[in-house]
């Protein structure tokens, strides 16, 4: 099956970007180097093409009811321009995907935009339409992934870059708020959200305007082009989940409490998986998602075993890297609750050699 291409695929190739398959998309993994791009975001400002992320729009008289029943957070708390992080779970409480939900301004009624992860847009569009019809709700569900390009402008200088490129007061938006603004003349949805741990914005602009907007940030406002490699190292340093790796309904089935995102679950609402998650909340979990810092040389990778001092396998790594900021090997993974306390000493089997490690709190940058 042919890979889907972001609208700037050829422009990225012209900048000598290296590409990788991710979620069925052919995406730039790096332009210069992961370390250079990582440092740009931590120290100044970088821009990521994240047009592989999905966009699904939900509107109509029962839009709020449909969103409430299919996400774990409380969408009734959202005013137009607000957003929230939420999980999408099945009846067993297993995470199918994580998402950001935006309440869009609409004089005609209720309208939402939610962001599935790469390759999940068709799946989530189907999930929403099937449940809408099953429940007899009056709502329109539209997959608009290939109508909007999405950029993430991230770093301490992101506000200055967005202010220079847009009209109005986009740079004054509080975190997790958004509004429409003209970005170098393109009517765009601008949100103060991100996936790097730095200040930043995520900008949805029409596909037809994508090159104009990208070039303005890169060429006129000194934003360093960044690929998915730096996006991964940045999010690991923050302890952020990656769909399909830190959780997956088939290969890494986890509920929000195991995955450390129980704060997204509002048990006083009715959603698919609520009853199962109430039982987990009351009984507790057997394993927890933790940060690990290696004390010996070596890099922990996805799937590596975590062992105790007696050599017994007690958990596994889901994500790992050499932290560009700390210059130390760090990892994320699941261990039993009795091994999850920060400071606990464990070992990670790296290429059949056990490397000393300790459990640490995330973000790693605050350890």
Residue, then its C-alpha position, 0 to 999 in steps of 0.5 A: x500500500x502506497x504511503x500517504x504524503x504530507x503536502x510539503x513532501x517534495x519541498x522537504x526533499x528539496x531541503x535534503x530531509x531524510x524520510x521514514x514511514x510513520x503511521x502510513x505516512x512518508x514523513x521527514x525524520x531529520x533535516x540537519x541532525x536530531x541533536x541540532x533540531x532538538x537543541x533548537x527547540x530547547x534553546x530557541x524555536x523549531x518547526x515540525x511538519x505534523x500533517x500526518x496527524x488526523x483531524x476529525x470534525x464533529x458538529x450538530x445538535x448532538x455533537x457534545x453528547x457524541x464527543x462525551x460518550x467517546x472520550x474520557x475527559x469532560x467536553x462539557x467544560x470546554x468553551x469555544x476556543x478551549x481544548x483538552x487532552x483525552x483518551x479514547x477507550x474501548x469497553x474494557x477501558x483499554x486505550x485505543x488512542x489519545x487525542x486533543x479535543x478542541x471546541x470550535x467557535x460556531x454560531x450555528x451550534x456545537x462544533x468540535x475538532x479532535x486530533x487522532x494520531x497518524x493513521x488513525x483518522x479513518x478508524x476514528x471517523x468510522x468509530x464516531x459514525x458507527x456509534x452515532x448511528x447506533x445511539x441515534x444521535x444527530x451529528x455530522x462527522x467529517x474526516x478533514x485530515x487532507x484539508x488541513x496541514x498541521x505545523x508545530x512551532x515549538x521553543x522559547x522563541x515560539x511566541x515571537x515567531x507566531x506573533x510576527x507571522x500572524x495577525x491579532x494576539x495569537x502569541x497571547x493565547x493561554x496554554x490549551x486555548x486556540x482561535x482562528x487567525x491569519x498566518x501570513x494571510x492564510x486563515x488558520x486554527x492556532x492553538x497553544x499546544x505541543x508535544x515537546x515540553x516547551x512553549x509552543x503552538x500548533x497551527x492548522x492551515x489549508x493545504x493550498x497555503x501550506x508552502x507559504x506558511x512553512x516558508x514564512x516560518x523557516x525563511x523569514x522567522x528563523x524557525x529551524x526545520x525539525x523532523x520526527x526524530x527530534x520530536x521523539x527525543x523531545x517527548x521522551x525527555x518529557x515522559x509523553x506517551x507515543x501511540x502505537x509504542x507506549x500503548x497499543x490495543x493489540x501489542x501494548x494494551x494499557x488503560x489510562x491509570x497504568x499509562x499514567x494519564x488517569x487525570x484525563x478520566x472523568x468518572x462522573x461522565x458516561x463514556x465507552x469504557x467508564x465502568x471498566x475504568x471505575x473498577x481499575x480506579x477502585x482496585x488499583x493497577x498492577x503495573x505503572x508507566x515509569x521513567x528509567x535512567x540508565x547508570x551504565x553505558x548503553x541505550x535502552x530500546x523498545x522491547x528491552x527487558x527490565x529485570x530486578x537484582x535477582x535477574x527476574x524479568x519484571x517489566x519492559x521498555x517501551x521507548x528509549x533514547x540518549x537524551x540530547x539535553x542530559x547526554x544520558x540514556x533514558x527510557x520509558x516503560x512498565x514495571x510492577x507497582x512495587x518497583x515503580x517508586x522513584x529511586x528504585x534500582x533495576x537493570x535493563x537488558x541491553x543486547x544481553x548485557x544487564x545495565x544498571x538503571x533507576x526509576x525516576x520521575x518524569x519529566x526527566x529534565x526535572x529529575 
